[in-house]
Amino acid sequence: MKQNAGCVRSPDAQENHGACGKTGEAMNYQHKGLAAGRWGELSFFEQMANIGSEVERALNWQSKHNSLYSQKAYERALELLGFTMDSAHSLSRLREVARMRETLVDYFSGANEYRSTEKSWREYFSHFAYAARRGR
């Protein structure tokens, strides 16, 4: 098995845009109902708030020194990010989400070259949660 940025796949499998990177591989989705198309029905703010919930879980487990649960929440966040990228309606939105994904991967799986902090991630996603609540 080959691991890349929180994604585990067999050496002969193609990458998948959802949690891993590109299209092609059959995924075992954690969010099966959302993978079936429901994700695209959510507003961008709702999508980002849901991603933020998974990132919050990953951060909470990380602070409790439970790397397994933190990794699983992080992988779910990447899966949801892939759904958001797949349903992006504009190039600017796709760029924003792709940059955020790159920074998130750098924080959890890389060398944290962007110098993200737990606080910065919580603040970033809190704005989307607020906007999603106001939009109801």
Secondary structure as the mmCIF struct_conf table of DSSP 4:
data_model
#
loop_
_struct_conf.conf_type_id
_struct_conf.id
_struct_conf.beg_label_comp_id
_struct_conf.beg_label_asym_id
_struct_conf.beg_label_seq_id
_struct_conf.end_label_comp_id
_struct_conf.end_label_asym_id
_struct_conf.end_label_seq_id
STRN STRN1 LYS A 2 ASN A 4
TURN_TY1_P TURN_TY1_P1 ALA A 5 GLY A 6
STRN STRN2 CYS A 7 ARG A 9
TURN_TY1_P TURN_TY1_P2 PRO A 11 ASP A 12
BEND BEND1 ALA A 13 ALA A 13
HELX_LH_PP_P HELX_LH_PP_P1 GLN A 14 GLU A 15
TURN_TY1_P TURN_TY1_P3 HIS A 17 CYS A 20
BEND BEND2 GLY A 21 THR A 23
BEND BEND3 GLU A 25 GLU A 25
HELX_LH_PP_P HELX_LH_PP_P2 ALA A 26 MET A 27
BEND BEND4 GLN A 30 HIS A 31
HELX_RH_AL_P HELX_RH_AL_P1 LYS A 32 ALA A 35
TURN_TY1_P TURN_TY1_P4 ALA A 36 GLY A 37
HELX_RH_3T_P HELX_RH_3T_P1 ARG A 38 GLU A 41
BEND BEND5 LEU A 42 LEU A 42
HELX_RH_AL_P HELX_RH_AL_P2 PHE A 44 SER A 63
TURN_TY1_P TURN_TY1_P5 LYS A 64 HIS A 65
HELX_RH_AL_P HELX_RH_AL_P3 SER A 67 ASP A 86
TURN_TY1_P TURN_TY1_P6 SER A 87 SER A 87
BEND BEND6 SER A 90 SER A 90
HELX_RH_AL_P HELX_RH_AL_P4 LEU A 91 SER A 109
BEND BEND7 GLY A 110 GLY A 110
TURN_TY1_P TURN_TY1_P7 GLU A 113 TYR A 114
HELX_RH_AL_P HELX_RH_AL_P5 GLU A 118 ARG A 134
TURN_TY1_P TURN_TY1_P8 GLY A 135 GLY A 135
#
